[in-house]
Structures are given as C-alpha cells and as structure tokens.
Amino acid sequence: MLIRILAFLLETAFFVLIAAALLRAWMNWLRVSMTGQPGSFVMALTDWLVKPLRRSLPKAWTKSRVDWASVLAAALMALVYATFVGLLFGVLGSVGEGGLDWTPGVFLMLPLIAVKMLLRVVLQTVFMLVLGYAILSWVQPGSSVYGLLARLTEPLLTPVRRVIPTIGGVDLSALVLLVVLQIAMMVLI
C-alpha cells in the first residue's frame, strides 16, 4: 500500500513538472506572453532546470523558435521519473553489497517508461486544454481565459475544422479532438 501511495505522489509531482515544461515550450512556440497566468506559474515551476539548460545549449539551439531547453527539461524529468519508478518497483534490480544490481534490459526500460510518461503528459494536458476551451466557449466566451485557451488550442483544432464542418452553427472540432485524444490515451495504456 505504501509503495502505491509513493508511486501516486511521484507520478503526480512529475506529471505537473513535465506538463509545466511542455506548456512553457508550447507557449513560447506560439509567442504567448509569459507575464500573466499560467505563464508566470509555468516559469516559476521550471526555471530551476530550464535556465541552466538554456545556458548550456549551443547558441544555434537557443535562437530557434523551438524552446529546446524546455523540451529537454521535460525529457530529463521524464527520465528521472522513470528511474524513480524503476527503483520503486524493482525494475532496476536490487541493492546488494556491491551497490545497485542492474537487471538486463534496464537501459531499454528506462527510456520506454520515460517516453510513455511524456506521451501521457502531452495527451492529458492537451485534453485538459481542449476541454477547458470547449466548456468556456459555451459558458463564458468573452473571458480572458477563453482567449488564452483559444490561442493554445487553435493550432490543434484548425486541422480538425478542415475535415469536420460546422453543423447547424455548432463547431464540433473540440469534441472530435477530445474523442481522438481519449482513444490515443486508451491505446497508450
């Protein structure tokens, strides 16, 4: 029972950190101001890792439109998460007199766990953003939060809108994207 509680707490903490790093990269890609919310929150959560990475990356990487420091921070946090999960559930082996006893294939397992975590964070974060956008479009379309969510989700909804037309004045693109994201999460699990 204690291991399950620790695993839950570990997963929750790393989910928030990885999602914040990826959201930071996405907001920078879209040129969304980081001075308001959630930008200042995302920066406060990730500055401790993103700033040193940004200083250590080659200059060509930092001049790119992609915020490679934030993407790399998310990937590193996913690897750290995978290592903790491996230690917690014994994937890495056992600790003996000679230190940690690495089981065969551990170097394949850690990246797989990390990639699965990254994909899950991306899918669930996009799901939450699109769901929030869809709900606010019905109840409070004039709010500043709706405007921010619209900026964050428009690049994802535009391709869906090209395929799914508006029916009776109702835009179903968010609903279709939510269904696709849910299916992708089911496949990932």
C-alpha positions, 0 to 999 in steps of 0.5 A: 500500500505504501509503495502505491501511495509513493508511486501516486505522489511521484507520478503526480509531482512529475506529471505537473513538472513535465506538463509545466515544461511542455506548456512553457515550450508550447507557449513560447512556440506560439509567442504567448506572453509569459507575464500573466497566468499560467505563464508566470506559474509555468516559469516559476515551476521550471526555471530551476532546470530550464535556465541552466539548460538554456545556458548550456545549449549551443547558441544555434539551439537557443535562437530557434523558435523551438524552446529546446531547453524546455523540451529537454527539461521535460525529457530529463524529468521524464527520465528521472521519473522513470528511474524513480519508478524503476527503483520503486518497483524493482525494475532496476534490480536490487541493492546488494553489497556491491551497490545497485544490481542492474537487471538486463534490459534496464537501459531499454526500460528506462527510456520506454517508461520515460517516453510513455510518461511524456506521451501521457503528459502531452495527451492529458494536458492537451485534453485538459486544454481542449476541454477547458476551451470547449466548456468556456466557449459555451459558458463564458466566451468573452473571458480572458481565459477563453482567449488564452485557451483559444490561442493554445488550442487553435493550432490543434483544432484548425486541422480538425475544422478542415475535415469536420464542418460546422453543423447547424452553427455548432463547431464540433472540432473540440469534441472530435479532438477530445474523442481522438485524444481519449482513444490515443490515451486508451491505446497508450495504456 
